[in-house]
Amino acid sequence: MEMLPSGLKELSIASLETGPDTVIDHLLPKNLKGLSLSFCENIKLPAKLPASLSSISLSSMDTITWEIQPYELPKGIDIKTDGYVKLNPDILTRNDITFYHLPAGETSIFQPGDIVYGLNKERGRVIELVESVYDLSKKDIIIQNTLTDAVWRGMDGPVFSKDEVIAERLNDVQRGISFRDFLSQHPRYNITDSKFSDLSNEDLWMKTSKAGLEFQTKLRDRTVIFLADCLVDTVSEIATKKGKYGNAITAHELRWVYRNRNDDQVKNNVKFFLKGEAISHEDVFTKPGWEQYTPKNEK
């Protein structure tokens, strides 16, 4: 690769074929502001960056470790990466660094065994960062979808997966088996019961998502990281079960937390986050609109 113009501010390289272990650190202009490297498998991810760099985006087709030391990252840089690019966990100790323009509060507290709830887009950001920092794979449970899909798939009909199938889909096999057994023994969540035969797959999935909350908080006594983005601004829709968000799966999940908000295990284990920063249960459940919702257990 040739030297780049000294005044270059933005550089994007995608699918470039080079010789093995091509180093570009010395080629990056000192005034560069933005850098994107996508699917350049032979280019070594830079271990030194211009101090001026304010954003970097990294994508790879294969698992690769970014060997840069956290202290070498420019002040205030924003990082975008996929789960294939593995990061040094100590990067999370740099409070000036953002990920997708947000703090990484959720990822900072995540521990293997925890689970992330929230709207799909917001979860995607956290999933990719968790996979990058904790070296997890698609068979590790970060979100409820992974756990539910391992024990039941709508296309298979009203049957739960056998042990050997769960073992193929999950690294934590026993957790999958325990969740399946929990579902099968629960009168409200046993989705293979004939009394639920008229429900759509989406309705059945809603049951498993609420079951996942109970399983995680009350049986396993483990953390649920609940992303409140876009939800705290639509409480009225969620409370009345109307509008764009009112009947979404995540609305059902949030209403479950609301109904169980006085349960000590739920209060202790459900951790709410908004825009990458922790917020309290009171911040969520004192929002205008909840007065329109009266759970059956409070009537």
Number of C-alpha atoms within 10 A of each C-alpha: 9 6 10 11 11 12 10 14 16 15 15 11 12 13 13 13 12 12 11 10 11 16 15 17 14 12 13 21 21 16 15 21 18 19 19 16 21 17 16 19 23 15 20 17 21 16 15 16 20 18 16 17 23 18 22 21 17 20 20 17 13 11 15 17 15 16 14 16 13 17 11 12 20 18 15 16 19 21 18 18 22 20 27 21 23 22 24 16 15 12 18 20 12 15 12 12 23 20 20 18 14 15 20 24 18 22 22 17 13 18 13 12 15 19 22 25 25 23 19 10 9 18 19 15 19 24 19 19 27 26 21 24 19 17 18 19 15 13 16 18 23 26 21 19 15 16 27 20 18 26 24 21 15 15 8 9 12 18 15 24 18 13 15 10 13 23 18 11 18 21 16 15 19 13 16 24 21 15 21 23 14 18 22 17 11 11 10 14 21 22 26 16 13 9 9 15 13 9 11 11 16 12 14 19 21 19 19 26 24 22 22 26 25 19 18 23 21 15 14 15 15 20 23 24 24 23 27 23 18 14 20 18 14 18 26 21 19 26 24 16 17 12 12 10 20 19 15 16 18 23 22 20 21 23 19 17 21 19 16 16 17 10 13 11 18 22 15 15 19 23 21 22 20 22 17 23 13 18 15 13 17 9 12 20 17 12 14 14 17 18 13 13 17 12 13 7 7 7 5
